[in-house]
Amino acid sequence: MIMAAWINVTSKLEQGLTIVARLDNSKFRLLVNRICQSLQSSIDTKVFNEEEEEKLLVSLDLTKDELILLLDTITSIYTQAACNVVKPSLMETAMKDNFKIDEEKISIFINAWMTYGKGIVENLRKKSMFPIQVKDINWCLNVQSSSSAISKDARPVALLQLGLTGDKTSTLTVEFDKKQLTDLYYNLEKIQTQLDALETKM
């Protein structure tokens, strides 16, 4: 397995690319554009219905297994590119270095990414990998002490109550002391900085 900057070139991907290499360029261009258009609206939905797949089998002269592998390969390439918010120039370099296909097909891949890439990335960002998400946050500040009176060993703690949504609505309460809360703040700042950097890539 080869690890390029943004894509894993597995043996399965290489097998899919051998099918790509056999295709007529004009038919391949239409196929790639259709897949990219679909990825702009949904990552999980099948691109073609059964009737359309039957027509593709005849048009592209492929077996059922070959067609499935071909569609998975193209989808995987664009999904990995979207996850890494790859610039077209980096995509082109990686493909020329690692993909055993002709330059015309690489050009088709790149042109489709330049046209549809931003929409695919935006659609992927809307889709969460996690079934449970935070919908709201409440907080309060408490002072804990070993005695009933406030003393020198009093310890302020922040309580964050997270409202969670998923299969069912629930809450989670988390306790932080000053150091833990400060660490959380700095980590959130790092995440925000990385998100801002991703925004400027596309």
C-alpha positions as CSV (number, residue, x, y, z in Angstrom):
1,M,0.0,0.0,0.0
2,I,1.3,3.4,-1.0
3,M,0.4,6.4,1.2
4,A,0.3,9.6,-0.8
5,A,-0.2,13.0,0.8
6,W,-4.0,12.6,0.9
7,I,-4.9,9.2,-0.4
8,N,-4.2,5.5,0.4
9,V,-3.3,3.7,-2.8
10,T,-4.4,0.2,-1.8
11,S,-4.4,-2.9,-3.9
12,K,-8.2,-2.5,-4.3
13,L,-7.8,1.1,-5.6
14,E,-5.1,-0.1,-8.0
15,Q,-7.5,-2.8,-9.3
16,G,-10.1,-0.1,-9.8
17,L,-7.7,2.1,-11.7
18,T,-6.9,-0.7,-14.1
19,I,-10.6,-0.6,-15.0
20,V,-10.5,3.2,-15.3
21,A,-7.5,2.9,-17.7
22,R,-9.7,0.7,-20.1
23,L,-12.5,3.2,-20.4
24,D,-13.2,5.5,-23.3
25,N,-12.3,9.0,-22.2
26,S,-15.6,10.7,-23.2
27,K,-17.7,8.0,-21.4
28,F,-15.3,8.3,-18.4
29,R,-15.8,12.1,-18.2
30,L,-19.6,11.7,-18.1
31,L,-19.3,9.1,-15.4
32,V,-17.0,11.1,-13.2
33,N,-19.1,14.3,-13.5
34,R,-22.3,12.3,-12.6
35,I,-20.6,10.8,-9.5
36,C,-19.3,14.3,-8.4
37,Q,-22.7,15.8,-8.9
38,S,-24.2,13.1,-6.7
39,L,-21.5,13.6,-4.0
40,Q,-22.4,17.2,-3.8
41,S,-25.9,16.3,-2.5
42,S,-25.3,13.0,-0.7
43,I,-22.3,10.9,0.4
44,D,-24.3,7.8,1.2
45,T,-26.9,7.5,-1.6
46,K,-26.2,5.3,-4.5
47,V,-25.3,7.3,-7.6
48,F,-27.1,5.1,-10.1
49,N,-30.3,3.0,-9.8
50,E,-30.5,-0.6,-10.9
51,E,-31.7,0.3,-14.4
52,E,-29.0,2.8,-14.9
53,E,-26.4,0.3,-13.7
54,E,-27.6,-2.2,-16.3
55,K,-27.1,0.4,-19.0
56,L,-23.6,1.2,-17.8
57,L,-22.7,-2.5,-17.9
58,V,-23.4,-2.5,-21.6
59,S,-22.1,0.9,-22.4
60,L,-18.8,0.4,-20.6
61,D,-18.5,-3.3,-21.4
62,L,-18.0,-4.3,-17.8
63,T,-19.1,-7.1,-15.5
64,K,-21.2,-6.3,-12.4
65,D,-18.3,-6.8,-10.1
66,E,-16.1,-4.5,-12.3
67,L,-18.7,-1.8,-12.3
68,I,-19.1,-1.9,-8.5
69,L,-15.3,-1.6,-8.1
70,L,-15.1,1.2,-10.6
71,L,-17.8,3.3,-8.9
72,D,-16.3,2.6,-5.4
73,T,-12.8,3.6,-6.7
74,I,-14.0,7.0,-8.2
75,T,-16.1,7.7,-5.1
76,S,-13.3,6.8,-2.7
77,I,-10.8,9.1,-4.6
78,Y,-13.1,12.1,-4.3
79,T,-14.2,11.4,-0.7
80,Q,-10.6,11.2,0.4
81,A,-9.8,14.4,-1.5
82,A,-12.7,16.1,0.3
83,C,-11.7,14.9,3.7
84,N,-8.2,16.4,3.2
85,V,-9.5,19.5,1.3
86,V,-6.9,18.8,-1.4
87,K,-5.9,21.5,-3.8
88,P,-6.1,20.6,-7.5
89,S,-2.3,21.0,-8.0
90,L,-1.6,18.5,-5.2
91,M,-4.2,16.1,-6.5
92,E,-2.6,16.2,-9.9
93,T,0.9,15.6,-8.6
94,A,-0.3,12.6,-6.5
95,M,-2.1,11.1,-9.4
96,K,0.8,11.4,-11.8
97,D,3.1,9.9,-9.2
98,N,0.9,7.0,-8.0
99,F,-1.9,6.3,-10.6
100,K,-1.2,4.1,-13.6
101,I,-3.6,5.9,-15.9
102,D,-3.0,8.2,-18.9
103,E,-2.8,12.0,-18.6
104,E,-6.2,12.6,-20.2
105,K,-7.9,10.6,-17.4
106,I,-6.0,12.5,-14.8
107,S,-7.1,15.7,-16.4
108,I,-10.7,14.5,-16.2
109,F,-10.3,13.8,-12.5
110,I,-8.8,17.2,-11.9
111,N,-11.3,19.2,-13.9
112,A,-14.2,17.5,-12.2
113,W,-12.6,18.3,-8.8
114,M,-12.1,22.0,-9.7
115,T,-15.8,22.1,-10.8
116,Y,-17.4,20.1,-8.0
117,G,-14.8,19.9,-5.2
118,K,-16.1,22.8,-3.1
119,G,-19.6,21.4,-3.1
120,I,-18.4,17.9,-2.2
121,V,-16.3,19.3,0.7
122,E,-19.3,21.4,2.0
123,N,-21.6,18.4,1.8
124,L,-19.1,16.2,3.7
125,R,-18.8,18.9,6.5
126,K,-22.5,18.8,7.1
127,K,-22.4,15.0,7.6
128,S,-21.2,14.0,11.1
129,M,-19.3,10.8,11.7
130,F,-20.8,10.6,15.2
131,P,-24.5,9.7,15.9
132,I,-24.5,11.8,19.1
133,Q,-24.0,15.6,18.9
134,V,-24.0,18.5,21.3
135,K,-27.0,20.8,20.8
136,D,-26.6,23.1,23.7
137,I,-24.4,23.9,26.7
138,N,-25.3,25.2,30.2
139,W,-22.8,26.0,32.9
140,C,-22.4,27.0,36.5
141,L,-19.5,27.7,38.9
142,N,-19.3,25.9,42.2
143,V,-16.9,26.2,45.1
144,Q,-16.0,23.0,46.9
145,S,-14.5,22.9,50.4
146,S,-13.6,20.1,52.8
147,S,-15.5,21.9,55.5
148,S,-18.8,23.6,55.7
149,A,-17.1,27.0,55.8
150,I,-15.2,28.5,52.9
151,S,-11.5,28.1,53.7
152,K,-8.1,28.2,52.1
153,D,-8.6,24.7,50.6
154,A,-11.7,25.8,48.8
155,R,-11.6,24.7,45.2
156,P,-13.6,26.4,42.4
157,V,-15.0,24.0,39.8
158,A,-17.0,24.6,36.6
159,L,-19.9,22.3,35.8
160,L,-20.7,22.1,32.1
161,Q,-24.1,20.4,31.2
162,L,-24.1,19.2,27.6
163,G,-27.4,18.7,25.9
164,L,-27.0,15.7,23.6
165,T,-29.0,14.7,20.6
166,G,-29.0,11.4,18.7
167,D,-31.3,8.4,18.9
168,K,-32.8,10.1,22.0
169,T,-32.2,13.4,23.8
170,S,-30.0,13.3,27.0
171,T,-27.7,15.4,29.1
172,L,-24.1,14.9,30.3
173,T,-22.6,16.9,33.1
174,V,-18.8,17.3,33.2
175,E,-16.7,18.9,36.0
176,F,-13.6,20.9,35.3
177,D,-11.1,22.6,37.7
178,K,-9.3,25.7,36.5
179,K,-6.4,23.9,34.9
180,Q,-8.7,21.4,33.0
181,L,-10.9,24.3,31.8
182,T,-7.9,26.2,30.6
183,D,-6.6,23.2,28.7
184,L,-10.0,22.7,27.1
185,Y,-10.1,26.4,26.1
186,Y,-6.6,26.1,24.4
187,N,-7.6,22.9,22.6
188,L,-10.8,24.5,21.3
189,E,-8.7,27.4,20.0
190,K,-6.4,25.0,18.2
191,I,-9.4,23.3,16.6
192,Q,-10.8,26.7,15.5
193,T,-7.5,27.7,14.0
194,Q,-7.4,24.4,12.0
195,L,-11.0,24.9,10.8
196,D,-10.2,28.4,9.7
197,A,-7.2,27.1,7.8
198,L,-9.3,24.5,6.0
199,E,-11.8,27.2,5.0
200,T,-9.0,29.1,3.1
201,K,-7.8,26.0,1.2
202,M,-10.7,25.6,-1.2
